[in-house]
Amino acid sequence: MIPLLIAGTALVAPLEATPTDDTLKIADYVNVASLRVTHSFGMDFDSPGQGDLDFTNLGAFAMLGQVDLPGGLTWLPALSYDLSHLELDGAHPALSRLVPSLERPLHRIDFYNFLIGQGSDGWLYGMMITPGIHSSMDDIGSDDFFLSAAAGVGYRFSESLILGLGIYGSDLANDPSFFVGPGFLWEIDENWSSFFYGTRFVLRRQLGDDRSIGVEGAWNGGEWATEYAGRDAQLEFDSIRAGLTFRQRLFDDVWLDLAAGVTFGNELSFTTDDGRGIHAPGVGEAEASPYVRLGVTVGSW
């Protein structure tokens, strides 16, 4: 299962900075675009003969605009695409015939709709509705469509601190589950800042205007509808990553984004739609392993 930290607020996802005055400026809060590649190396599975697993994810995200609505509301549509790949190595020969079922390309397309607003007394509120497709694209059916939603409230205690609380609903169309959790933005001083929302925590230190270093913790993985032996199946990879980050301004508001660290809590499950587990190589819990990330982000258009 996705850990409880997925339940951060809709209000502060996907925030990447903290406010500088009492006016909510969307450009201060979001990366309007990003392109990142993350690779987790050689996770050895606990069961003998299962081999080891590499996980690679290419993710692209872009805000599509900002629409001011009556009542002080703002609609932020966004689109993301993730291409993931699982690579299994060293599995027992008796299980090798099942490897192609796991090593197919895995696609995730999400259309985010953020609706946010603020009151005059420091309260902030928001919601998110996200339809999408999470699938290996073998044969598109109802299980391939994914719908999630979230709602949250927050309070600006000062110009440097916002605290929030939200509820997140996952896979509402097929297998609903709900999570509740906090989120915050904290500009500690002129050099240090920290934020936690959704599945990500970051503590960052500025090194002048053009670079920063930090530490991060985040959920890492995905869930996809696929097929096995002509039957509908579900493939899910759960992992948590923790590591060091480095950001360098390339030009204007375009940044190089680097990270490296360790993944842990790694687990891969492969089940049919009736919940029965499929015995395949690389299915089960795996040991900790290193990861790296390389990306480019854009802070404003």
SERO-4910 file (N, C-alpha, C, O; in steps of 0.05 Angstrom, whole numbers):
BEGIN
 pado doro    nc1    nc2    nc3   cac1   cac2   cac3    cc1    cc2    cc3    oc1    oc2    oc3
  Met    A     17    -24      0      0      0      0     17     25      0     39     25     11
  Ile    A      7     46    -13     21     72    -12     21     81     17      0     80     30
  Pro    A     43     91     28     44     99     56     26    123     61     17    137     43
  Leu    A     20    128     87      2    149     94     11    177     86     -5    195     84
  Leu    A     37    181     81     46    207     73     36    216     46     39    239     38
  Ile    A     22    197     31     10    206      6    -14    224     11    -24    236     -8
  Ala    A    -23    226     36    -47    240     42    -44    270     47    -63    282     58
  Gly    A    -23    283     38    -20    312     42    -42    328     30    -60    316     17
  Thr    A    -41    354     33    -64    370     24    -64    376     -5    -43    377    -18
  Ala    A    -88    378    -16    -90    388    -44    -81    417    -46    -72    425    -67
  Leu    A    -84    431    -24    -76    459    -24    -47    464    -31    -41    482    -46
  Val    A    -29    447    -20     -1    452    -24     12    431    -42     36    427    -40
  Ala    A     -2    419    -60     10    401    -79      5    412   -107    -18    417   -114
  Pro    A     26    417   -123     54    411   -119     70    436   -112     84    446   -130
  Leu    A     70    446    -88     85    470    -80    115    465    -81    124    443    -74
  Glu    A    130    485    -89    159    483    -90    173    507    -77    197    509    -78
  Ala    A    158    526    -66    170    549    -54    151    559    -32    129    548    -28
  Thr    A    159    580    -18    142    591      3    134    620     -4    148    633    -20
  Pro    A    112    630      7    102    656      0    120    678     11    135    675     31
  Thr    A    120    701     -2    136    724      7    119    747     17    130    765     29
  Asp    A     93    746     14     76    766     26     48    754     30     45    730     28
  Asp    A     29    771     37      2    760     45    -15    755     20    -39    747     24
  Thr    A     -5    759     -4    -21    754    -28    -12    727    -39     11    721    -43
  Leu    A    -32    710    -45    -26    684    -56    -18    687    -85    -35    693   -102
  Lys    A      7    682    -91     18    684   -118     24    656   -128     43    643   -118
  Ile    A      9    647   -147     12    619   -156     40    614   -166     51    592   -162
  Ala    A     53    633   -179     80    629   -190    101    624   -168    121    612   -174
  Asp    A     95    633   -144    114    628   -122    112    600   -111    129    591    -96
  Tyr    A     91    585   -119     85    560   -106     91    535   -123     92    513   -113
  Val    A     94    538   -149     95    514   -166    118    515   -185    128    536   -194
  Asn    A    128    491   -192    144    488   -216    124    485   -239    108    466   -239
  Val    A    125    502   -258    105    501   -280    112    479   -300     94    470   -315
  Ala    A    136    468   -299    143    446   -317    167    432   -305    184    444   -292
  Ser    A    169    406   -310    192    390   -302    195    366   -320    176    356   -331
  Leu    A    220    357   -322    227    332   -336    248    318   -320    270    329   -317
  Arg    A    243    294   -309    261    281   -292    263    251   -299    244    239   -308
  Val    A    287    240   -295    292    212   -297    302    202   -270    322    213   -260
  Thr    A    289    181   -260    298    169   -234    303    140   -239    287    126   -251
  His    A    326    130   -228    333    102   -231    340     90   -204    357    101   -190
  Ser    A    328     68   -197    334     53   -173    349     28   -181    340     13   -198
  Phe    A    372     23   -169    390      2   -177    386    -24   -162    381    -24   -137
  Gly    A    387    -47   -176    391    -73   -165    380    -80   -137    395    -85   -119
  Met    A    354    -79   -134    341    -86   -109    339   -116   -107    323   -128   -122
  Asp    A    354   -128    -89    354   -157    -86    329   -166    -71    323   -156    -50
  Phe    A    315   -186    -82    291   -195    -69    297   -216    -48    317   -230    -49
  Asp    A    280   -216    -27    286   -232     -3    284   -262     -9    299   -278      2
  Ser    A    266   -270    -27    262   -298    -32    283   -309    -51    290   -296    -71
  Pro    A    295   -333    -46    315   -344    -63    304   -349    -92    281   -356    -95
  Gly    A    321   -344   -111    314   -348   -139    298   -326   -152    291   -328   -175
  Gln    A    291   -305   -136    275   -283   -147    292   -263   -163    281   -248   -179
  Gly    A    318   -263   -159    335   -244   -174    334   -216   -162    329   -213   -138
  Asp    A    340   -196   -178    340   -169   -169    325   -152   -189    321   -160   -212
  Leu    A    317   -128   -180    300   -110   -196    312    -83   -199    321    -71   -179
  Asp    A    312    -72   -223    318    -44   -229    292    -30   -236    275    -42   -251
  Phe    A    288     -6   -227    264     10   -233    272     36   -245    288     51   -232
  Thr    A    262     43   -268    268     68   -282    242     83   -287    223     71   -297
  Asn    A    242    109   -282    219    125   -287    227    151   -301    245    165   -292
  Leu    A    214    157   -323    216    182   -337    190    198   -333    169    188   -342
  Gly    A    192    221   -320    167    236   -314    168    264   -325    189    278   -323
  Ala    A    146    273   -337    143    300   -348    118    312   -336     97    299   -335
  Phe    A    120    337   -329     97    352   -317     96    380   -328    117    392   -332
  Ala    A     72    390   -333     69    418   -343     43    430   -335     22    417   -338
  Met    A     44    454   -323     20    469   -318     10    480   -345     26    489   -362
  Leu    A    -16    478   -349    -28    486   -375    -39    514   -374    -48    525   -395
  Gly    A    -39    527   -351    -49    554   -350    -58    561   -322    -56    545   -303
  Gln    A    -68    585   -318    -79    595   -293   -104    611   -300   -103    631   -314
  Val    A   -127    602   -289   -152    615   -295   -164    626   -269   -170    610   -251
  Asp    A   -167    652   -268   -179    665   -244   -210    663   -247   -221    672   -267
  Leu    A   -223    653   -226   -251    649   -226   -264    668   -206   -251    679   -189
  Pro    A   -291    672   -208   -305    689   -188   -301    678   -160   -296    654   -156
  Gly    A   -304    695   -140   -301    687   -113   -273    683   -103   -269    671    -82
  Gly    A   -254    694   -118   -226    691   -109   -214    664   -114   -193    658   -103
  Leu    A   -226    647   -130   -216    621   -136   -198    621   -160   -200    638   -178
  Thr    A   -179    602   -161   -161    599   -184   -161    570   -192   -157    552   -176
  Trp    A   -164    565   -218   -163    538   -229   -136    535   -243   -128    551   -260
  Leu    A   -122    513   -236    -96    507   -247    -98    479   -260    -95    459   -246
  Pro    A   -102    477   -286   -100    451   -300    -71    444   -305    -55    461   -311
  Ala    A    -65    418   -304    -38    409   -309    -39    381   -320    -58    366   -316
  Leu    A    -18    373   -335    -17    347   -348     10    334   -341     31    348   -341
  Ser    A      9    309   -335     35    295   -330     35    268   -345     14    256   -350
  Tyr    A     59    259   -352     63    233   -365     87    220   -352    108    232   -350
  Asp    A     84    195   -344    105    179   -333    108    153   -349     88    139   -354
  Leu    A    133    147   -357    139    121   -369    157    106   -351    179    116   -345
  Ser    A    149     83   -341    164     67   -322    171     40   -334    158     30   -351
  His    A    194     29   -324    203      3   -334    215    -12   -311    232     -2   -296
  Leu    A    207    -37   -308    218    -55   -289    237    -75   -303    229    -86   -324
  Glu    A    261    -78   -294    280    -97   -306    289   -118   -286    300   -111   -265
  Leu    A    283   -143   -291    289   -165   -273    314   -180   -283    316   -186   -307
  Asp    A    331   -187   -264    356   -200   -272    362   -222   -251    358   -218   -227
  Gly    A    372   -245   -260    381   -266   -242    359   -283   -231    363   -297   -212
  Ala    A    335   -282   -243    313   -299   -234    318   -329   -240    333   -335   -259
  His    A    307   -346   -224    310   -375   -228    299   -382   -256    278   -371   -264
  Pro    A    313   -399   -271    304   -406   -298    275   -415   -300    262   -410   -320
  Ala    A    265   -428   -279    237   -438   -280    217   -414   -280    194   -418   -287
  Leu    A    227   -391   -271    209   -368   -270    214   -348   -293    199   -329   -297
  Ser    A    234   -353   -309    242   -334   -330    221   -329   -351    220   -308   -363
  Arg    A    203   -349   -355    182   -346   -375    162   -324   -367    147   -314   -384
  Leu    A    162   -317   -341    143   -297   -332    154   -269   -334    140   -249   -331
  Val    A    180   -266   -339    193   -240   -340    180   -221   -360    175   -198   -353
  Pro    A    173   -230   -385    161   -211   -403    135   -198   -393    128   -176   -401
  Ser    A    121   -212   -375     96   -201   -364    101   -177   -346     84   -160   -342
  Leu    A    126   -175   -336    133   -154   -317    150   -132   -330    150   -109   -320
  Glu    A    163   -138   -352    182   -119   -364    170   -103   -387    186    -92   -403
  Arg    A    145   -102   -389    132    -86   -411    132    -56   -402    133    -50   -378
  Pro    A    131    -37   -421    129     -9   -414    104     -3   -399     82    -14   -405
  Leu    A    106     14   -378     84     21   -361     79     51   -363     97     67   -358
  His    A     55     58   -370     48     86   -376     29     97   -354     12     83   -344
  Arg    A     33    123   -349     15    137   -330     10    165   -342     29    181   -345
  Ile    A    -15    171   -348    -23    197   -358    -44    209   -339    -64    196   -334
  Asp    A    -39    233   -328    -57    245   -309    -63    274   -317    -45    289   -325
  Phe    A    -89    281   -315    -98    308   -320   -107    320   -294   -129    315   -284
  Tyr    A    -89    337   -282    -95    349   -256   -112    374   -259   -109    389   -278
  Asn    A   -131    377   -240   -147    401   -238   -146    411   -210   -160    400   -192
  Phe    A   -130    432   -205   -128    444   -179   -146    468   -177   -146    485   -195
  Leu    A   -162    470   -156   -179    493   -151   -171    504   -124   -175    490   -104
  Ile    A   -160    527   -122   -150    538    -97   -160    566    -92   -168    581   -111
  Gly    A   -161    574    -67   -170    601    -60   -160    607    -32   -149    591    -18
  Gln    A   -165    633    -24   -157    641      3   -178    661     13   -189    676     -2
  Gly    A   -181    660     40   -198    680     53   -182    704     62   -157    703     61
  Ser    A   -195    724     72   -182    748     80   -169    746    108   -154    763    117
  Asp    A   -176    724    122   -166    720    150   -144    700    152   -138    690    174
  Gly    A   -130    694    130   -107    676    131   -113    647    124    -95    631    122
  Trp    A   -139    640    121   -146    612    114   -143    608     84   -148    626     68
  Leu    A   -133    584     77   -130    576     49   -145    550     46   -147    534     64
  Tyr    A   -154    545     22   -170    521     17   -166    512    -12   -159    528    -29
  Gly    A   -170    486    -17   -166    477    -44   -177    449    -48   -183    435    -29
  Met    A   -179    441    -73   -187    414    -80   -173    406   -106   -163    423   -121
  Met    A   -172    380   -111   -160    370   -135   -176    346   -145   -184    329   -130
  Ile    A   -181    345   -171   -193    322   -184   -175    314   -207   -168    331   -224
  Thr    A   -168    289   -208   -148    280   -228   -157    254   -241   -154    232   -230
  Pro    A   -168    256   -266   -172    231   -281   -147    224   -296   -130    241   -302
  Gly    A   -143    198   -301   -119    190   -315   -121    161   -325   -141    147   -321
  Ile    A   -100    152   -337    -96    125   -347    -70    114   -336    -49    126   -340
  His    A    -71     92   -321    -47     79   -310    -47     51   -321    -62     34   -312
  Ser    A    -30     45   -341    -34     21   -356     -9     13   -372      8     29   -378
  Ser    A     -7    -13   -378     13    -23   -396      4    -20   -425     18    -27   -444
  Met    A    -21    -11   -429    -33     -6   -455    -35    -31   -473    -35    -29   -497
  Asp    A    -38    -54   -460    -41    -79   -476    -69    -80   -487    -73    -85   -511
  Asp    A    -89    -74   -471   -117    -75   -479   -133    -57   -460   -139    -65   -438
  Ile    A   -139    -33   -469   -151    -13   -452   -179    -21   -444   -196    -26   -461
  Gly    A   -184    -21   -418   -210    -27   -406   -215     -9   -383   -200     10   -377
  Ser    A   -237    -14   -368   -245      4   -346   -224      4   -324   -220     24   -310
  Asp    A   -209    -18   -320   -189    -20   -299   -165     -2   -305   -150      5   -287
  Asp    A   -161      6   -330   -139     23   -337   -143     52   -330   -124     68   -328
  Phe    A   -168     60   -326   -175     88   -319   -173     92   -289   -182     76   -273
  Phe    A   -160    114   -281   -154    120   -253   -166    147   -247   -162    166   -262
  Leu    A   -179    149   -224   -191    174   -215   -183    179   -186   -188    162   -169
  Ser    A   -171    202   -181   -164    209   -153   -174    237   -148   -179    253   -166
  Ala    A   -178    243   -122   -188    269   -114   -177    276    -86   -170    258    -71
  Ala    A   -175    301    -80   -165    310    -54   -178    337    -47   -186    352    -65
  Ala    A   -179    342    -21   -189    368    -12   -174    375     13   -167    357     29
  Gly    A   -168    401     17   -152    408     40   -157    437     49   -167    453     33
  Val    A   -150    443     73   -151    470     84   -124    476     97   -110    458    106
  Gly    A   -117    501     97    -92    509    110    -95    537    122   -114    551    116
  Tyr    A    -76    543    139    -76    569    152    -48    581    151    -28    568    157
  Arg    A    -48    607    143    -22    621    142    -17    634    169    -29    655    176
  Phe    A      0    622    185      6    632    211     24    657    210     23    674    228
  Ser    A     40    659    189     57    682    185     65    683    156     56    666    140
  Glu    A     81    702    149     90    704    121    108    681    114    114    676     91
  Ser    A    118    666    135    138    645    130    128    617    136    142    598    133
  Leu    A    103    614    146     93    588    154     64    584    147     47    600    154
  Ile    A     59    562    132     32    553    126     29    524    135     46    508    129
  Leu    A      8    518    150      2    490    158    -24    482    145    -43    499    143
  Gly    A    -26    457    137    -51    448    124    -58    420    132    -41    405    143
  Leu    A    -82    412    126    -92    385    130   -110    377    107   -126    394     99
  Gly    A   -107    353     97   -123    345     74   -131    316     74   -121    300     90
  Ile    A   -149    309     57   -157    281     52   -154    275     23   -160    291      6
  Tyr    A   -143    251     17   -138    242    -10   -152    216    -15   -151    197      1
  Gly    A   -166    214    -38   -179    190    -46   -166    179    -71   -163    193    -91
  Ser    A   -158    153    -70   -143    140    -91   -160    120   -106   -175    106    -94
  Asp    A   -156    118   -133   -169     98   -150   -199     96   -144   -209     75   -138
  Leu    A   -212    119   -145   -240    120   -137   -259    104   -155   -280     96   -147
  Ala    A   -251    100   -180   -268     86   -199   -267     56   -196   -286     42   -204
  Asn    A   -245     45   -185   -243     16   -184   -239      4   -156   -253    -14   -148
  Asp    A   -221     15   -141   -214      4   -114   -209     28    -95   -186     33    -89
  Pro    A   -229     42    -86   -225     66    -71   -211     61    -44   -216     42    -30
  Ser    A   -193     80    -38   -180     80    -12   -175    110     -5   -172    126    -23
  Phe    A   -175    116     21   -174    144     30   -152    147     51   -148    129     68
  Phe    A   -139    170     50   -117    176     68   -120    205     78   -128    223     63
  Val    A   -113    210    103   -114    236    115    -86    243    125    -73    226    137
  Gly    A    -78    268    120    -51    275    129    -46    305    128    -62    320    117
  Pro    A    -23    314    139    -17    342    140      1    351    117     10    335    101
  Gly    A      5    377    115     24    389     97     33    415    108     18    428    124
  Phe    A     57    424    101     66    450    111     86    463     91     99    449     76
  Leu    A     89    489     93    109    504     80    122    522    101    108    536    116
  Trp    A    149    521    103    162    536    125    188    549    114    207    534    107
  Glu    A    188    575    112    212    589    105    226    596    132    220    615    145
  Ile    A    245    579    139    257    580    166    273    606    170    270    619    190
  Asp    A    289    613    151    303    639    150    310    645    121    299    632    103
  Glu    A    328    664    117    333    672     89    348    650     74    349    652     49
  Asn    A    360    631     87    375    610     74    361    582     75    365    566     56
  Trp    A    346    577     95    334    551     99    304    551     95    291    570    102
  Ser    A    294    530     82    265    526     78    259    497     78    276    480     74
  Ser    A    233    490     84    225    463     85    196    461     77    180    479     82
  Phe    A    189    439     64    161    434     58    155    404     58    172    388     53
  Phe    A    130    398     63    120    371     63     92    372     51     74    386     61
  Tyr    A     87    356     29     61    355     17     59    328      2     78    319     -9
  Gly    A     35    317      2     31    293    -13     50    271     -5     48    260     16
  Thr    A     68    265    -23     87    243    -19    116    253    -16    134    237    -19
  Arg    A    121    278    -10    148    288    -11    154    307     12    138    325     19
  Phe    A    177    304     25    188    322     45    215    332     35    231    316     25
  Val    A    220    358     38    246    370     30    255    390     51    239    406     61
  Leu    A    280    389     58    293    410     74    316    420     57    333    405     48
  Arg    A    316    447     52    333    458     32    349    482     43    338    498     58
  Arg    A    374    484     34    390    508     41    399    522     16    411    509     -2
  Gln    A    393    548     14    402    564     -9    432    570     -7    442    576     15
  Leu    A    446    567    -29    474    575    -31    476    598    -51    487    594    -73
  Gly    A    467    620    -42    465    643    -61    439    642    -77    421    626    -70
  Asp    A    438    658    -98    413    660   -114    411    638   -135    389    634   -146
  Asp    A    433    623   -140    433    606   -163    435    576   -157    436    560   -176
  Arg    A    438    568   -132    440    540   -126    431    535    -97    429    553    -81
  Ser    A    424    509    -93    416    501    -66    423    471    -62    426    457    -82
  Ile    A    425    463    -37    428    435    -30    406    427    -11    394    445      2
  Gly    A    401    402     -7    380    394     11    378    364     15    394    349      5
  Val    A    359    356     31    352    328     35    323    324     28    307    342     31
  Glu    A    316    300     18    289    294     11    281    267     20    298    249     23
  Gly    A    255    263     24    243    237     29    217    236     13    202    255     14
  Ala    A    212    214     -1    188    213    -18    181    185    -25    197    167    -24
  Trp    A    155    181    -31    146    156    -42    155    153    -71    158    173    -85
  Asn    A    161    128    -79    172    123   -105    160     97   -116    164     76   -104
  Gly    A    145     99   -138    133     75   -149    109     81   -166    107    102   -178
  Gly    A     90     62   -167     66     65   -183     49     41   -183     55     20   -171
  Glu    A     26     44   -196      6     22   -198     -6     22   -226    -14     44   -236
  Trp    A     -6     -1   -239    -15     -2   -267    -33    -26   -272    -29    -48   -261
  Ala    A    -53    -22   -289    -69    -45   -299    -54    -57   -323    -42    -44   -340
  Thr    A    -53    -84   -323    -38    -98   -344    -52   -125   -349    -75   -129   -342
  Glu    A    -38   -143   -362    -49   -170   -368    -29   -191   -361     -5   -187   -361
  Tyr    A    -39   -215   -355    -23   -238   -350    -38   -263   -360    -60   -269   -350
  Ala    A    -26   -277   -380    -38   -301   -391    -67   -296   -400    -84   -313   -395
  Gly    A    -72   -273   -412    -98   -267   -422   -118   -257   -402   -141   -252   -408
  Arg    A   -109   -254   -377   -127   -244   -356   -119   -216   -347    -96   -209   -349
  Asp    A   -139   -200   -338   -133   -174   -327   -117   -177   -301   -123   -195   -285
  Ala    A    -97   -160   -297    -80   -162   -274    -72   -134   -265    -75   -115   -279
  Gln    A    -61   -132   -240    -53   -107   -229    -24   -110   -220    -17   -129   -205
  Leu    A     -7    -91   -228     21    -90   -221     26    -66   -204     19    -43   -212
  Glu    A     38    -69   -180     42    -47   -162     70    -49   -150     79    -69   -140
  Phe    A     84    -26   -151    111    -24   -140    110     -1   -119    104     22   -126
  Asp    A    117     -7    -94    119     12    -73    147     14    -63    161     -6    -59
  Ser    A    156     39    -58    183     44    -49    184     72    -36    168     89    -43
  Ile    A    202     75    -18    207    102     -6    236    109    -11    254     92     -8
  Arg    A    241    133    -20    269    142    -25    276    164     -6    260    180      2
  Ala    A    302    165      2    313    186     19    340    192      9    357    174      5
  Gly    A    346    218      5    372    225     -6    379    254     -5    364    270      7
  Leu    A    401    261    -18    410    289    -20    402    301    -47    401    287    -67
  Thr    A    397    327    -47    389    340    -72    408    364    -77    420    375    -59
  Phe    A    410    371   -102    425    395   -111    410    408   -134    403    395   -153
  Arg    A    407    434   -132    394    450   -153    413    472   -162    425    485   -146
  Gln    A    415    475   -189    432    496   -200    417    510   -222    405    498   -240
  Arg    A    416    537   -220    403    553   -241    419    550   -267    443    555   -267
  Leu    A    405    543   -288    417    542   -314    415    569   -328    435    579   -339
  Phe    A    392    580   -329    387    608   -339    359    616   -331    341    598   -328
  Asp    A    354    641   -328    328    652   -320    316    636   -297    328    635   -275
  Asp    A    293    623   -301    281    607   -280    281    577   -288    262    562   -281
  Val    A    302    569   -302    305    541   -309    328    529   -292    349    540   -291
  Trp    A    322    506   -280    340    495   -260    348    466   -267    331    450   -276
  Leu    A    373    459   -261    382    432   -261    376    419   -234    381    432   -214
  Asp    A    364    395   -234    355    382   -210    369    355   -208    364    338   -224
  Leu    A    386    351   -187    400    326   -183    394    315   -155    389    330   -136
  Ala    A    394    288   -153    389    276   -127    402    248   -127    404    235   -148
  Ala    A    409    239   -104    420    212   -101    416    203    -72    417    219    -53
  Gly    A    410    177    -68    405    167    -41    399    138    -42    410    123    -57
  Val    A    381    130    -24    375    102    -19    345     98    -20    330    115     -9
  Thr    A    335     76    -32    307     68    -31    305     46    -10    323     29     -8
  Phe    A    282     45      4    277     24     23    247     19     23    232     33     12
  Gly    A    239     -3     38    211    -10     37    202    -19     10    178    -16      3
  Asn    A    220    -30     -6    214    -37    -34    197    -62    -35    203    -82    -22
  Glu    A    175    -61    -50    157    -84    -52    143    -83    -79    132    -63    -87
  Leu    A    143   -106    -93    129   -109   -118    107   -130   -115    113   -152   -106
  Ser    A     83   -124   -123     61   -143   -123     49   -145   -150     47   -126   -165
  Phe    A     40   -170   -157     29   -176   -183      5   -194   -178      8   -217   -171
  Thr    A    -19   -184   -183    -43   -198   -176    -63   -198   -198    -63   -179   -215
  Thr    A    -80   -218   -200   -103   -217   -218   -124   -199   -206   -123   -191   -183
  Asp    A   -145   -193   -222   -166   -175   -213   -182   -185   -189   -194   -170   -175
  Asp    A   -181   -211   -185   -196   -223   -162   -178   -223   -137   -186   -235   -117
  Gly    A   -154   -211   -139   -137   -209   -116   -118   -231   -112   -103   -231    -92
  Arg    A   -117   -251   -129    -99   -274   -126    -71   -266   -135    -67   -254   -157
  Gly    A    -51   -273   -119    -24   -267   -126    -13   -284   -148    -20   -308   -149
  Ile    A      3   -273   -166     15   -287   -187     44   -292   -180     59   -274   -174
  His    A     53   -318   -180     80   -325   -172     98   -319   -196     98   -333   -216
  Ala    A    113   -297   -193    131   -289   -215    157   -279   -203    158   -272   -179
  Pro    A    178   -278   -219    204   -268   -209    202   -239   -201    188   -223   -213
  Gly    A    215   -233   -179    215   -205   -170    190   -197   -155    187   -173   -150
  Val    A    172   -215   -149    148   -207   -134    154   -212   -105    161   -234    -97
  Gly    A    149   -192    -88    154   -193    -60    170   -170    -50    172   -149    -64
  Glu    A    181   -172    -26    197   -151    -14    226   -152    -23    237   -174    -28
  Ala    A    238   -128    -25    266   -127    -34    282   -109    -16    271    -93     -1
  Glu    A    308   -113    -16    326    -99      1    330    -70     -9    323    -63    -31
  Ala    A    342    -54      9    348    -26      2    368    -25    -21    384    -43    -24
  Ser    A    367     -3    -36    385      0    -58    389     30    -64    373     46    -56
  Pro    A    411     37    -78    415     65    -85    397     74   -108    387     58   -124
  Tyr    A    393    101   -109    378    113   -132    392    139   -140    406    151   -124
  Val    A    387    147   -164    397    173   -174    374    187   -190    357    173   -201
  Arg    A    374    213   -190    354    228   -206    368    251   -220    385    265   -209
  Leu    A    360    255   -245    370    277   -262    346    290   -275    329    277   -286
  Gly    A    344    317   -272    321    330   -283    326    359   -289    346    371   -281
  Val    A    306    371   -302    306    400   -307    278    409   -299    258    397   -307
  Thr    A    277    432   -284    251    443   -276    250    472   -285    270    485   -288
  Val    A    225    482   -289    220    509   -297    202    522   -275    181    511   -270
  Gly    A    211    544   -263    196    556   -241    173    573   -250    154    576   -236
  Ser    A    176    585   -274    154    602   -285    157    605   -315    179    602   -326
  Trp    A    134    609   -328    135    612   -357    145    640   -364    147    646   -388
***
